[in-house]
């Protein structure tokens, strides 16, 4: 067997060691599932073995299912019975382990997640190494799935429904010490002694019968259709899930149902309930979308799948930042946190120090919450050096410009920087809208000029958009991606265009909302449908947060640059009215589409109704949803058609992690695939007839739909 080793010692204890050698971490591959089933049968039939200990031959215990294999395996499967038969295999193996008549202990030497923890839950005793870097949990909900190896049935029977549901529906990880306190593990020991402790339990007091297989067993805290505590847990849990998911995510609902139904049944029937719900999720496109984008594609991006093979990796040890405003200050913090020396430059010492204050504020919060020591915080702050002197940029491997969105200002700081930096320094602009190729004209070294677009707040937002100009060469792309990996962000690589990818498509979302406002659609309907569809905030609220003033600046700059080629929309007039006539410039100024009172919550400005009277006939919620989601998806296809985005994975990652396109869709391109290309094109044509040419799809998409092709199919 290639993935599981079996041996019996002189005391009659079988040591079962999981070691999936072809993977950097143990995962449940088809080979492993087959090998585990064989080993369990061997244990049951081995008269020389009085019990067993299961452990890992790697640093982590086990990470769970092979999600890449799951996506590949079930992409085309539509036969529920076939999928059910496949999924039931692990259930049978773990149940056989649990009822083999011999005590089995898990020696959890490291992280145990998903199926890895489910293997442990099927053991009669669990010993965990007290390793602060290890975590235990059932995180399947985070990729649109639920535990499929008994987790929804064994964990509630072990620690109670309420505690189990909090962990499973949120996919929470817990440290070993927390797992002990919760009752998930029975014993905590020093790292390296977990196998010995597990063997000791088997020899001294090994009980070969799980609690739920004993007569009179009751779920801790109660269960049952009429049990007051159970009813309360499920009522509150259902309400909380509605608030968290808006019923866009089927997995949490399936988990609640499986726990509710399963805890009133014998364990074997309960496990069958779990499998049926698991299969329903596996065949749902939401799980495919989430696994592919949130795990597989993101994982490849984090490993720099788009990085040129040459030149070799080069770490940034000294970083220059031009501009200590909100973006520059955020970049300074995440870079210093990654261990770099940071030169934070602004026009005055006061402005530079004000930028450093951002790091001081963040660190104080972390010190107060116990997330960082005062000593570590001091070390981080000492890595940020504020200055007004460009000479201090000498020796930086990378310089990032984060000044105001004005070409002349950016050109000025570019020239001053290039006068002092060394030949192999890469220069990057953090612009969110201005084309990189145009900005690079101010550089004497356009081949080393690149865009690195951060999202605000930098310390929280996971995505960084790397923008390649016409003359940008591989050396700049490689350095930019190496830097993004250093600060532990997820990069996508796009080619230059106005607004690039993320700002361009995000702008479509906000402008479509403003278009609807202009048409007389009730603003509350626009905002609420956007949020219920899965967007983090509505288009009017997010325009306020970005600022109407910035939207106006970008709009006028684009009009100037494009001249007669500029294609306007009703949103232009709305933005101009708010900025030029009403002086309502957004959240920072205290008024925009919303009012922001000093005391109390923000609320939609009552004057909106006077400016844009409500239409007598209001659209349905589904119509508003389609306009918002389709507009973004169509613009994403245009970006791919123009070569701005070169891979559907980058479009999906950028949309989900960049501006919050609903994760359950998998991103803008996966959304189209889920709708079905032919159905999407047909619906877009209807929207064109009703609302205008902005909903027209590129000829390439129409051609793909006629051939029944898919985006991911074309690049696989």
RAMOJO-V267130 format. One record per residue. N is the residue number from 0. RES is the residue in one small letter. SS is DSSP state (2 for helix, 1 for strand, 0 for the rest). D_LAST is the distance of its C-alpha to the last C-alpha in Angstrom with 1 decimal. Layout:
N/RES/SS/D_LAST
N/RES/SS/D_LAST
This chain:
0/x/0/31.0
1/x/0/28.3
2/x/0/28.0
3/x/1/31.5
4/x/1/34.9
5/x/1/38.2
6/x/1/41.7
7/x/1/45.2
8/x/0/47.8
9/x/0/51.6
10/x/0/51.9
11/x/0/49.8
12/x/1/46.8
13/x/1/43.4
14/x/1/40.9
15/x/1/37.4
16/x/1/35.0
17/x/1/31.3
18/x/0/29.3
19/x/0/25.6
20/x/0/25.7
21/x/0/22.1
22/x/0/21.5
23/x/0/23.3
24/x/0/24.5
25/x/0/25.4
26/x/0/22.9
27/x/1/23.2
28/x/0/20.9
29/x/2/21.6
30/x/2/23.7
31/x/2/25.7
32/x/2/26.5
33/x/2/27.7
34/x/2/29.7
35/x/2/31.3
36/x/2/32.5
37/x/2/34.1
38/x/2/35.8
39/x/2/37.2
40/x/2/38.7
41/x/2/40.1
42/x/2/41.7
43/x/2/43.2
44/x/2/44.8
45/x/0/45.8
46/x/0/49.6
47/x/0/49.7
48/x/0/47.5
49/x/0/49.4
50/x/1/46.4
51/x/1/43.1
52/x/1/41.4
53/x/1/37.7
54/x/1/36.3
55/x/1/33.4
56/x/0/33.2
57/x/0/31.1
58/x/0/32.2
59/x/0/30.7
60/x/0/31.6
61/x/1/28.2
62/x/0/25.5
63/x/0/24.7
64/x/1/21.7
65/x/0/18.4
66/x/2/16.5
67/x/2/13.0
68/x/2/14.2
69/x/2/15.7
70/x/2/12.8
71/x/2/10.8
72/x/2/14.2
73/x/2/15.4
74/x/0/12.7
75/x/0/14.3
76/x/0/17.7
77/x/0/20.7
78/x/0/23.6
79/x/2/25.4
80/x/2/27.6
81/x/2/24.8
82/x/2/23.2
83/x/2/26.8
84/x/2/27.5
85/x/2/24.6
86/x/2/25.6
87/x/2/29.2
88/x/2/28.9
89/x/2/29.1
90/x/2/31.9
91/x/2/33.9
92/x/2/33.5
93/x/2/34.7
94/x/2/37.5
95/x/2/38.6
96/x/2/38.7
97/x/2/40.8
98/x/0/43.2
99/x/0/43.5
100/x/0/47.1
101/x/0/46.6
102/x/1/46.3
103/x/1/42.9
104/x/1/42.4
105/x/1/39.3
106/x/1/39.7
107/x/1/37.2
108/x/0/37.0
109/x/0/34.3
110/x/0/31.8
111/x/1/31.2
112/x/1/28.8
113/x/0/27.5
114/x/2/27.7
115/x/2/29.4
116/x/2/32.3
117/x/2/32.4
118/x/2/33.1
119/x/2/36.0
120/x/2/37.2
121/x/0/37.6
122/x/0/39.9
123/x/0/43.6
124/x/1/44.0
125/x/1/41.8
126/x/1/42.7
127/x/1/40.7
128/x/1/41.0
129/x/0/42.3
130/x/0/39.5
131/x/0/39.2
132/x/0/35.6
133/x/0/34.6
134/x/0/33.6
135/x/1/33.6
136/x/1/32.1
137/x/0/30.0
138/x/0/27.4
139/x/2/25.1
140/x/2/26.3
141/x/2/24.6
142/x/2/21.1
143/x/0/22.5
144/x/0/23.7
145/x/0/27.1
146/x/0/28.5
147/x/0/27.9
148/x/0/30.1
149/x/0/33.5
150/x/2/33.3
151/x/2/34.6
152/x/2/37.5
153/x/2/38.6
154/x/2/38.5
155/x/2/40.7
156/x/2/43.1
157/x/2/43.2
158/x/2/43.7
159/x/0/44.3
160/x/2/42.4
161/x/2/42.8
162/x/2/41.7
163/x/2/38.8
164/x/2/37.5
165/x/2/37.7
166/x/2/35.4
167/x/2/32.9
168/x/2/32.6
169/x/2/32.1
170/x/0/30.1
171/x/0/32.7
172/x/1/33.0
173/x/1/36.5
174/x/0/38.0
175/x/2/39.8
176/x/2/43.2
177/x/2/42.1
178/x/2/40.7
179/x/2/44.2
180/x/2/46.0
181/x/2/43.9
182/x/0/44.5
183/x/0/41.0
184/x/0/42.1
185/x/0/45.6
186/x/1/46.3
187/x/1/45.3
188/x/1/46.1
189/x/0/45.8
190/x/0/42.5
191/x/0/42.8
192/x/0/45.4
193/x/2/43.2
194/x/2/43.1
195/x/2/46.9
196/x/2/47.5
197/x/2/45.3
198/x/2/47.2
199/x/2/50.5
200/x/2/49.7
201/x/2/48.9
202/x/2/52.2
203/x/2/54.5
204/x/2/53.4
205/x/0/50.3
206/x/0/50.0
207/x/0/47.8
208/x/0/47.8
209/x/0/45.5
210/x/2/47.5
211/x/2/46.0
212/x/2/47.2
213/x/0/50.8
214/x/0/53.3
215/x/0/54.0
216/x/0/50.8
217/x/0/50.1
218/x/0/47.2
219/x/0/48.4
220/x/0/49.5
221/x/0/49.5
222/x/0/47.3
223/x/0/48.0
224/x/0/48.2
225/x/0/51.6
226/x/0/51.6
227/x/2/52.4
228/x/2/50.3
229/x/2/47.2
230/x/2/47.7
231/x/2/48.1
232/x/2/44.9
233/x/2/42.9
234/x/2/44.5
235/x/2/43.9
236/x/2/40.4
237/x/2/39.5
238/x/2/40.9
239/x/2/39.2
240/x/2/35.8
241/x/2/36.5
242/x/2/37.3
243/x/2/34.2
244/x/2/31.5
245/x/0/33.1
246/x/0/31.6
247/x/0/28.1
248/x/0/27.0
249/x/2/27.7
250/x/2/27.5
251/x/2/30.8
252/x/2/32.6
253/x/2/31.3
254/x/2/32.5
255/x/2/35.9
256/x/2/36.2
257/x/2/35.4
258/x/2/37.9
259/x/2/40.5
260/x/2/40.3
261/x/2/39.7
262/x/0/42.6
263/x/0/45.2
264/x/0/44.1
265/x/0/44.5
266/x/2/41.6
267/x/2/40.1
268/x/2/40.1
269/x/2/38.7
270/x/2/35.8
271/x/2/35.0
272/x/2/35.1
273/x/2/32.5
274/x/2/30.1
275/x/2/30.4
276/x/2/29.7
277/x/2/26.7
278/x/2/25.2
279/x/2/25.9
280/x/2/23.9
281/x/2/21.0
282/x/0/20.7
283/x/0/21.2
284/x/2/18.4
285/x/2/20.1
286/x/2/19.3
287/x/2/15.5
288/x/2/15.7
289/x/2/17.9
290/x/2/16.2
291/x/2/12.8
292/x/2/14.6
293/x/2/17.8
294/x/2/16.8
295/x/2/13.3
296/x/2/12.5
297/x/2/16.2
298/x/2/16.4
299/x/2/13.9
300/x/2/15.8
301/x/2/19.0
302/x/0/18.2
303/x/0/17.7
304/x/0/14.1
305/x/0/15.0
306/x/0/18.2
307/x/0/19.3
308/x/0/20.2
309/x/0/23.7
310/x/0/26.3
311/x/0/26.6
312/x/0/26.9
313/x/0/30.1
314/x/0/31.4
315/x/0/33.4
316/x/0/36.9
317/x/1/38.7
318/x/1/37.3
319/x/1/39.1
320/x/1/38.9
321/x/1/40.7
322/x/0/41.9
323/x/0/42.9
324/x/0/42.2
325/x/2/40.0
326/x/2/36.7
327/x/2/38.3
328/x/2/40.0
329/x/2/36.9
330/x/2/35.0
331/x/2/38.1
332/x/2/38.1
333/x/2/34.5
334/x/2/34.9
335/x/2/38.3
336/x/2/36.9
337/x/0/34.4
338/x/0/37.3
339/x/0/37.5
340/x/1/40.8
341/x/1/40.6
342/x/1/42.8
343/x/1/43.1
344/x/1/44.9
345/x/0/46.5
346/x/0/49.5
347/x/0/52.0
348/x/2/52.4
349/x/2/52.7
350/x/2/49.4
351/x/2/47.7
352/x/2/49.4
353/x/2/48.5
354/x/2/44.8
355/x/2/45.4
356/x/2/47.1
357/x/2/43.8
358/x/2/42.9
359/x/2/46.4
360/x/2/46.0
361/x/2/42.6
362/x/2/44.0
363/x/2/47.2
364/x/2/45.3
365/x/2/43.4
366/x/2/46.7
367/x/2/48.4
368/x/0/45.7
369/x/0/45.7
370/x/0/42.1
371/x/0/43.4
372/x/0/46.7
373/x/2/49.1
374/x/2/48.9
375/x/2/45.1
376/x/2/45.3
377/x/2/48.0
378/x/2/46.0
379/x/2/43.0
380/x/2/45.4
381/x/2/47.0
382/x/0/43.7
383/x/1/43.9
384/x/1/46.4
385/x/1/47.5
386/x/1/49.0
387/x/0/49.9
388/x/0/50.0
389/x/2/47.1
390/x/2/48.4
391/x/2/47.0
392/x/2/43.5
393/x/0/44.2
394/x/0/42.0
395/x/0/39.0
396/x/0/35.6
397/x/1/34.3
398/x/1/36.2
399/x/1/34.8
400/x/1/36.7
401/x/0/37.1
402/x/0/40.1
403/x/0/40.8
404/x/0/38.5
405/x/0/40.9
406/x/2/40.1
407/x/2/43.6
408/x/2/43.6
409/x/2/40.2
410/x/2/41.4
411/x/2/44.5
412/x/2/42.9
413/x/2/40.4
414/x/2/43.4
415/x/2/45.4
416/x/2/42.6
417/x/2/41.8
418/x/0/45.5
419/x/0/45.5
420/x/0/42.0
421/x/0/41.3
422/x/0/39.2
423/x/0/36.0
424/x/0/35.9
425/x/1/32.9
426/x/1/34.0
427/x/1/31.9
428/x/1/32.7
429/x/0/32.1
430/x/0/32.5
431/x/0/30.8
432/x/0/31.4
433/x/0/32.8
434/x/0/30.5
435/x/2/30.1
436/x/2/30.8
437/x/2/34.2
438/x/2/35.1
439/x/2/34.3
440/x/2/37.1
441/x/2/39.5
442/x/0/38.2
443/x/0/39.5
444/x/0/36.2
445/x/2/33.4
446/x/2/30.9
447/x/2/31.5
448/x/1/31.4
449/x/1/28.5
450/x/1/28.1
451/x/1/27.7
452/x/1/28.0
453/x/0/29.2
454/x/0/29.8
455/x/0/33.2
456/x/0/34.4
457/x/0/32.7
458/x/0/33.7
459/x/0/32.0
460/x/0/29.0
461/x/0/25.8
462/x/1/23.8
463/x/1/24.4
464/x/1/23.1
465/x/1/23.1
466/x/1/24.0
467/x/1/23.8
468/x/0/26.7
469/x/0/27.1
470/x/0/28.9
471/x/0/27.2
472/x/0/26.3
473/x/2/24.0
474/x/2/27.1
475/x/2/27.3
476/x/2/23.7
477/x/2/23.8
478/x/2/27.2
479/x/2/26.1
480/x/2/23.2
481/x/2/25.4
482/x/2/28.0
483/x/2/25.8
484/x/2/24.8
485/x/2/28.5
486/x/0/29.5
487/x/0/26.8
488/x/0/25.1
489/x/1/21.4
490/x/1/20.4
491/x/1/18.2
492/x/1/18.4
493/x/1/19.3
494/x/1/21.1
495/x/0/24.8
496/x/0/26.1
497/x/0/28.9
498/x/0/28.1
499/x/0/24.8
500/x/0/22.2
501/x/2/23.9
502/x/2/27.5
503/x/2/26.6
504/x/2/24.9
505/x/2/27.3
506/x/2/30.1
507/x/2/29.0
508/x/2/29.5
509/x/2/32.9
510/x/2/34.1
511/x/2/33.2
512/x/2/35.3
513/x/2/38.1
514/x/2/37.8
515/x/2/38.5
516/x/2/41.4
517/x/2/42.8
518/x/2/42.6
519/x/0/44.7
520/x/0/42.1
521/x/0/43.6
522/x/2/42.2
523/x/2/42.3
524/x/2/40.2
525/x/2/37.6
526/x/2/37.5
527/x/2/37.6
528/x/2/34.9
529/x/2/32.6
530/x/2/33.2
531/x/2/33.1
532/x/0/29.7
533/x/0/28.4
534/x/0/29.1
535/x/0/31.1
536/x/0/33.9
537/x/0/34.9
538/x/2/34.5
539/x/2/38.2
540/x/2/38.5
541/x/2/35.6
542/x/2/37.1
543/x/2/40.3
544/x/2/38.7
545/x/2/37.0
546/x/0/40.3
547/x/2/41.4
548/x/2/43.0
549/x/2/39.7
550/x/2/38.1
551/x/2/41.2
552/x/2/41.0
553/x/2/37.4
554/x/2/38.2
555/x/2/41.3
556/x/2/39.6
557/x/2/36.8
558/x/2/39.5
559/x/2/41.3
560/x/2/38.4
561/x/2/37.1
562/x/2/40.5
563/x/2/40.4
564/x/2/36.6
565/x/0/36.6
566/x/0/35.7
567/x/0/37.6
568/x/0/37.7
569/x/2/40.4
570/x/2/39.1
571/x/2/40.5
572/x/2/44.0
573/x/2/43.7
574/x/2/42.6
575/x/2/45.4
576/x/2/47.9
577/x/2/47.1
578/x/2/47.2
579/x/2/49.9
580/x/2/52.2
581/x/0/51.9
582/x/0/51.0
583/x/0/48.5
584/x/0/45.9
585/x/1/43.9
586/x/2/44.1
587/x/2/45.5
588/x/2/48.5
589/x/0/49.1
590/x/1/48.4
591/x/0/45.7
592/x/0/44.3
593/x/1/45.5
594/x/1/48.8
595/x/0/48.7
596/x/0/52.1
597/x/0/53.2
598/x/0/54.0
599/x/0/51.9
600/x/0/48.3
601/x/0/46.7
602/x/1/47.1
603/x/1/46.3
604/x/0/48.9
605/x/0/51.4
606/x/0/51.9
607/x/2/48.5
608/x/2/50.1
609/x/2/52.9
610/x/2/50.5
611/x/0/48.0
612/x/0/49.9
613/x/0/48.0
614/x/0/47.1
615/x/0/49.0
616/x/0/45.9
617/x/0/43.2
618/x/0/39.5
619/x/0/38.1
620/x/2/36.1
621/x/2/33.1
622/x/2/33.6
623/x/2/33.8
624/x/2/30.7
625/x/2/28.7
626/x/2/30.1
627/x/2/29.2
628/x/2/25.6
629/x/2/24.8
630/x/2/26.3
631/x/2/24.0
632/x/2/20.8
633/x/2/21.9
634/x/2/22.7
635/x/2/19.3
636/x/2/17.9
637/x/2/20.6
638/x/2/19.6
639/x/2/16.1
640/x/2/17.8
641/x/0/20.2
642/x/0/17.8
643/x/0/19.4
644/x/0/16.2
645/x/0/13.2
646/x/0/10.4
647/x/2/10.6
648/x/2/11.0
649/x/2/14.0
650/x/2/15.4
651/x/2/15.4
652/x/2/16.8
653/x/2/19.3
654/x/2/20.5
655/x/2/21.1
656/x/2/22.5
657/x/2/24.0
658/x/2/26.2
659/x/0/25.7
660/x/0/23.6
661/x/0/24.1
662/x/2/21.9
663/x/2/22.0
664/x/2/19.8
665/x/0/17.1
666/x/0/17.7
667/x/2/18.1
668/x/2/14.7
669/x/2/14.4
670/x/2/18.0
671/x/2/17.3
672/x/2/14.7
673/x/2/17.4
674/x/2/20.1
675/x/0/18.2
676/x/2/17.6
677/x/2/20.7
678/x/2/22.9
679/x/2/21.9
680/x/2/22.9
681/x/2/26.0
682/x/2/27.1
683/x/2/26.5
684/x/2/28.7
685/x/2/31.4
686/x/2/31.3
687/x/2/31.7
688/x/2/34.8
689/x/2/36.2
690/x/2/35.4
691/x/0/34.4
692/x/2/31.9
693/x/2/30.1
694/x/2/28.1
695/x/0/27.1
696/x/0/23.4
697/x/0/21.9
698/x/2/21.9
699/x/2/18.1
700/x/2/17.7
701/x/2/20.4
702/x/2/18.7
703/x/2/15.4
704/x/2/17.7
705/x/2/19.7
706/x/0/16.8
707/x/0/15.6
708/x/0/12.1
709/x/0/10.3
710/x/2/9.0
711/x/2/6.1
712/x/2/5.4
713/x/2/5.9
714/x/2/3.8
715/x/0/0.0
